[in-house]
Amino acid sequence: LFQQRPTSGWGTVEQITDPEYSTLAFLKGLKQVDGWQDMPLTVAAQTVQVSAYPDHYAQWEQLAADLVAQHWNS
């Protein structure tokens, strides 16, 4: 999930493959980024995840927005 790895301190393999744990870990990291609310999604995600491939987030941005819009109040 996301791009979390045990070697980067995100948790154990079991933890980082748990969707709830990974999501909460990402959100905790995001809250520590000053001004994340005003950043482009890909910049905020890269700041938290520090991916070797920062542009890969962008390809999923619209799908993610559509899923949130569809399920947010379900």
C-alpha positions, 0 to 999 in steps of 0.5 A: 500500500502506498509506497511504505517499506519496513526499511524506511521505518513505516512498520513491519511487513504485516503492518504496512500491508494492512490498509487501515494501518497504512492509511493511518500511517500515511495520514500521520505523516501528512499532518507533519507536512506544513502547508500540505492542504495547499500543495498539489496532491502529488507533491504532498504525497511525495513529501510523505512517501519520498518515492524514487518515482514521485510522478507515479502518484499523478496517474491515480489522482483522478481515480482517487478523487472519483472514488472519494466522491462516490463513497465519501458519504455512503 
